[in-house]
Amino acid sequence: MIPLPTPQKEPIVEGAPRGCKLLQTGLTYVRVKAVDDRTRYEAVKSRLRTMGEGTAQQVHSSMVPTPYSVREVENTLDEMALAEQDEFEKMAGLYRWKKHYRFRAREN
């Protein structure tokens, strides 16, 4: 009888999020994280556009269930406010989509 090889666990990479599938290299972790960051950015952006305006906590609460923490949502909103200043702004903890009034006016 030939012994079967035992399955080996994938290596643990320090700093990798739980549940992240990793291969032998640390480079794979970077690719997975970049995709996850882009997905989070698009999800938060879409939610804020739908809401029009709100705090980081409100945006996070409206995304239930979500794999992202309030802190990750807040960091993403800050990134959006800096990267897309013509569309988004932050005023005293309130994030706002500047073009929201255009869509709201059409509803009436």
C-alpha angles and dihedrals in degrees: 000000000000115000115236118232114255115239112254123219119246114256118266113237115205113245094018116136117249114265092025111137110231133188128200096289132066088224090074090059090055092053093048091047092049091053091047091050091052092048091050091048092052093045094050092044092051092048094050091048089052093048096041093213140004147131122275089258092052093049090048093048092051091055095063119177095039133151090214126093123229088252092055091049091049092049090049091050090051090050090050092049090054099039098043104032092156091061107028136038139179121218119177095330094317117114117206138187104224095211095053094102091063093060094039091054091056092057093063 
